Amino acid sequence: KLPITSHPEEVTSWVRRSSSKKHKPLEITATDYGHRFYMWWTTLQPSWHVLPDGQFSKAINSDKTWTVFQKGGSSGFYMVIMGLYWWVRA
């Protein structure tokens, strides 16, 4: 599972309905949801990837890993993809 810190409410609601992942999310406002999604996305990043000013590092370091994103299933990276889908559809 991915960490749930700063989950947008819509993502949390969707995860709780684990019996049916095909339902539509709550109506969202793109700007508000986008901000909350971005904040969640930031919390998911490895600490070495977030710069002190909150921007993401563009440096490529072969000694760093992205294992934080190696999470499968509906509570894994799939949540990020679904969250992006809802944002695009808003």
CYANA upper distance limits for C-alpha pairs under 8 A (distance plus 0.5 A):
  1 LYS  CA     71 LYS  CA      6.28
  1 LYS  CA     72 GLY  CA      7.81
  1 LYS  CA     73 GLY  CA      8.33
  1 LYS  CA     75 SER  CA      5.54
  1 LYS  CA     76 GLY  CA      5.29
  2 LEU  CA     44 LEU  CA      8.01
  2 LEU  CA     68 VAL  CA      8.11
  2 LEU  CA     69 PHE  CA      7.92
  2 LEU  CA     71 LYS  CA      7.04
  2 LEU  CA     75 SER  CA      6.94
  2 LEU  CA     76 GLY  CA      5.71
  2 LEU  CA     77 PHE  CA      7.56
  3 PRO  CA     44 LEU  CA      7.35
  4 ILE  CA     12 THR  CA      8.43
  5 THR  CA     40 TRP  CA      7.29
  5 THR  CA     43 THR  CA      7.40
  6 SER  CA     36 ARG  CA      7.89
  6 SER  CA     39 MET  CA      7.15
  6 SER  CA     40 TRP  CA      5.33
  6 SER  CA     43 THR  CA      7.75
  7 HIS  CA     11 VAL  CA      6.79
  7 HIS  CA     12 THR  CA      6.75
  7 HIS  CA     36 ARG  CA      8.03
  7 HIS  CA     37 PHE  CA      7.71
  7 HIS  CA     40 TRP  CA      6.02
  8 PRO  CA     12 THR  CA      7.03
  8 PRO  CA     33 TYR  CA      7.60
  8 PRO  CA     36 ARG  CA      6.16
  8 PRO  CA     37 PHE  CA      6.48
  8 PRO  CA     40 TRP  CA      7.61
  9 GLU  CA     13 SER  CA      6.63
 10 GLU  CA     14 TRP  CA      6.68
 10 GLU  CA     25 PRO  CA      6.66
 10 GLU  CA     26 LEU  CA      6.67
 11 VAL  CA     15 VAL  CA      6.71
 11 VAL  CA     25 PRO  CA      8.41
 11 VAL  CA     79 MET  CA      7.63
 11 VAL  CA     83 GLY  CA      7.07
 12 THR  CA     16 ARG  CA      6.76
 13 SER  CA     17 ARG  CA      7.06
 13 SER  CA     25 PRO  CA      8.45
 14 TRP  CA     18 SER  CA      7.69
 14 TRP  CA     21 LYS  CA      7.35
 14 TRP  CA     23 HIS  CA      8.37
 14 TRP  CA     25 PRO  CA      7.22
 15 VAL  CA     21 LYS  CA      8.14
 15 VAL  CA     74 SER  CA      8.04
 15 VAL  CA     75 SER  CA      7.27
 17 ARG  CA     21 LYS  CA      7.21
 21 LYS  CA     74 SER  CA      8.42
 25 PRO  CA     86 TRP  CA      7.87
 27 GLU  CA     90 ALA  CA      8.29
 28 ILE  CA     32 ASP  CA      8.27
 28 ILE  CA     33 TYR  CA      6.85
 28 ILE  CA     87 TRP  CA      8.33
 28 ILE  CA     90 ALA  CA      6.69
 29 THR  CA     33 TYR  CA      6.32
 29 THR  CA     90 ALA  CA      6.85
 30 ALA  CA     34 GLY  CA      6.09
 30 ALA  CA     87 TRP  CA      6.36
 30 ALA  CA     88 VAL  CA      8.33
 30 ALA  CA     90 ALA  CA      5.75
 31 THR  CA     35 HIS  CA      6.80
 32 ASP  CA     36 ARG  CA      6.97
 33 TYR  CA     37 PHE  CA      6.41
 33 TYR  CA     87 TRP  CA      7.41
 34 GLY  CA     38 TYR  CA      6.53
 34 GLY  CA     87 TRP  CA      7.00
 35 HIS  CA     39 MET  CA      6.76
 36 ARG  CA     40 TRP  CA      6.78
 37 PHE  CA     41 TRP  CA      6.54
 37 PHE  CA     83 GLY  CA      7.87
 38 TYR  CA     42 THR  CA      6.63
 39 MET  CA     43 THR  CA      7.00
 40 TRP  CA     44 LEU  CA      6.98
 41 TRP  CA     45 GLN  CA      7.24
 42 THR  CA     50 VAL  CA      8.05
 44 LEU  CA     68 VAL  CA      7.91
 44 LEU  CA     69 PHE  CA      8.47
 45 GLN  CA     49 HIS  CA      6.81
 45 GLN  CA     50 VAL  CA      7.40
 45 GLN  CA     68 VAL  CA      7.98
 46 PRO  CA     50 VAL  CA      7.70
 46 PRO  CA     66 TRP  CA      7.51
 46 PRO  CA     68 VAL  CA      7.30
 48 TRP  CA     57 SER  CA      8.42
 48 TRP  CA     64 LYS  CA      8.36
 49 HIS  CA     56 PHE  CA      6.12
 49 HIS  CA     57 SER  CA      5.66
 50 VAL  CA     54 GLY  CA      6.38
 50 VAL  CA     55 GLN  CA      6.40
 50 VAL  CA     56 PHE  CA      5.18
 50 VAL  CA     57 SER  CA      6.46
 51 LEU  CA     55 GLN  CA      5.89
 51 LEU  CA     56 PHE  CA      6.30
 51 LEU  CA     57 SER  CA      6.54
 66 TRP  CA     70 GLN  CA      7.84
 69 PHE  CA     76 GLY  CA      8.18
 69 PHE  CA     77 PHE  CA      6.84
 70 GLN  CA     76 GLY  CA      8.30
 70 GLN  CA     77 PHE  CA      7.90
 71 LYS  CA     75 SER  CA      8.30
 71 LYS  CA     76 GLY  CA      5.06
 71 LYS  CA     77 PHE  CA      6.30
 72 GLY  CA     76 GLY  CA      5.21
 72 GLY  CA     77 PHE  CA      6.63
 72 GLY  CA     78 TYR  CA      7.60
 73 GLY  CA     77 PHE  CA      7.90
 73 GLY  CA     78 TYR  CA      7.03
 74 SER  CA     78 TYR  CA      5.97
 74 SER  CA     79 MET  CA      6.68
 75 SER  CA     79 MET  CA      6.43
 76 GLY  CA     80 VAL  CA      8.19
 77 PHE  CA     81 ILE  CA      7.18
 78 TYR  CA     82 MET  CA      6.69
 79 MET  CA     83 GLY  CA      6.48
 80 VAL  CA     84 LEU  CA      6.71
 81 ILE  CA     85 TYR  CA      6.69
 82 MET  CA     86 TRP  CA      6.80
 83 GLY  CA     87 TRP  CA      6.83
 84 LEU  CA     88 VAL  CA      6.69
 85 TYR  CA     89 ARG  CA      6.75
 86 TRP  CA     90 ALA  CA      6.65
